[in-house]
Structure formats: structure tokens, C-alpha cells
Amino acid sequence: MKPFTVCTPMFKHDCSDCVFLGTYAGHIYADNDNSRVLHDLYFCPNIENPEFPTVIARYGNKGEEYQSGMSFARADGILPLYEARLRAERYGLLQATED
């Protein structure tokens, strides 16, 4: 099964500066009965500190139900964050980098 995107976020996100990049269903957590966990993906330009933008993968409505960090957005890192980084690069929101 390939990851898919939807046009509207599935989970609440309270930062108006973030850019919604779509929903990702490509990550399977072994401790979650091997089921797919949906993640809403975001790019945050970090308006107050623009030299440090980040990506976010939200998997629930509670404040703590998210992952973030450019340092984890690698092929060998956290896959939903990696997907968010790739989408942000593809959409021209973030300069492309080498893995």
C-alpha cells in the first residue's frame, strides 16, 4: 500500500504559521499491532527564528501527539518527518538537501 494524502488535516494543529503538507499513512509501528498510523504533515517556517525551520508529523489531537525536528527528518530517522521534509522540498518551501 502506498502512502496517500488528503486535502484537509485530520487532527487539530494550533500554529497558524505552519503549512499543511497532507496526510501520510506510510508508517507502521510494530507496537501498534502493525497498523498504519496516520500523520498530518506540516512545514513550520519558524517565523521568530527563520534560520531554523522545522517539519512536524501530528498523529492525534492532544498537544503532545506529534513528532518534530529537522535532525530526525532523514531516511534513517523518523519516516513521517522524512516524508514531510521531502514534501516541503518538493513544494519549494525548503531548500533541498542531501541525505
C-alpha positions as CSV (number, residue, x, y, z in Angstrom):
1,M,0.0,0.0,0.0
2,K,1.3,3.4,-1.0
3,P,1.1,6.4,1.3
4,F,-1.7,8.8,0.5
5,T,-2.6,12.4,1.1
6,V,-5.9,14.2,1.8
7,C,-6.7,17.8,1.4
8,T,-7.7,18.7,4.9
9,P,-5.9,17.9,8.2
10,M,-7.3,15.1,10.3
11,F,-6.0,16.4,13.6
12,K,-6.1,19.8,15.3
13,H,-3.0,21.9,14.9
14,D,-2.8,25.3,16.6
15,C,0.1,27.1,14.8
16,S,-1.2,29.4,12.1
17,D,2.3,29.8,10.6
18,C,2.6,26.1,9.7
19,V,1.9,24.9,6.1
20,F,-0.2,21.7,5.8
21,L,1.6,19.2,3.5
22,G,-1.0,16.5,3.5
23,T,-1.7,13.3,5.5
24,Y,0.7,10.4,5.4
25,A,-0.2,6.8,6.1
26,G,3.0,5.1,5.2
27,H,4.5,4.4,8.6
28,I,3.8,1.2,10.6
29,Y,4.5,1.0,14.3
30,A,5.2,-2.6,15.5
31,D,3.9,-1.8,19.0
32,N,0.6,-0.7,17.4
33,D,-0.4,-4.2,16.1
34,N,1.5,-3.3,12.9
35,S,-1.3,-1.0,11.8
36,R,-0.8,2.2,9.9
37,V,-0.8,5.4,11.9
38,L,-2.0,8.5,10.1
39,H,0.1,11.6,10.4
40,D,-0.8,15.1,9.3
41,L,2.4,16.6,7.9
42,Y,3.4,20.3,8.3
43,F,6.3,22.6,7.4
44,C,6.9,25.3,10.0
45,P,8.9,28.3,8.7
46,N,9.6,29.3,12.4
47,I,8.8,33.0,11.9
48,E,10.5,34.1,15.1
49,N,13.7,32.2,14.1
50,P,13.6,31.7,10.3
51,E,17.1,30.2,10.0
52,F,15.7,27.1,11.9
53,P,12.5,25.9,10.1
54,T,11.2,22.5,11.0
55,V,8.8,19.8,10.0
56,I,6.0,18.3,12.1
57,A,4.1,15.0,12.0
58,R,0.9,15.1,14.1
59,Y,-0.8,11.8,14.9
60,G,-3.5,13.0,17.3
61,N,-5.4,15.9,18.7
62,K,-3.7,16.1,22.1
63,G,-0.9,18.7,22.4
64,E,1.8,16.1,22.8
65,E,0.7,13.8,19.9
66,Y,3.3,14.9,17.4
67,Q,6.9,14.5,16.3
68,S,9.1,17.3,15.0
69,G,12.7,18.2,14.2
70,M,14.8,18.5,11.1
71,S,17.5,16.4,12.6
72,F,15.1,13.4,12.6
73,A,13.8,14.1,9.0
74,R,16.2,11.6,7.3
75,A,15.7,8.3,5.5
76,D,17.3,6.6,8.5
77,G,15.4,8.8,11.0
78,I,11.6,9.2,11.7
79,L,9.9,8.3,8.4
80,P,6.9,10.7,8.7
81,L,9.2,13.6,9.3
82,Y,11.4,12.5,6.4
83,E,8.3,12.5,4.2
84,A,7.3,15.9,5.5
85,R,10.8,17.2,4.6
86,L,10.6,15.7,1.1
87,R,7.2,17.3,0.5
88,A,8.4,20.7,1.8
89,E,11.4,20.5,-0.6
90,R,9.2,19.4,-3.5
91,Y,6.8,22.3,-2.9
92,G,9.7,24.8,-2.7
93,L,9.2,25.6,1.0
94,L,12.6,24.3,2.0
95,Q,15.9,24.1,0.2
96,A,16.6,20.5,-0.9
97,T,19.4,18.8,1.0
98,E,21.3,15.6,0.6
99,D,20.6,12.7,2.9
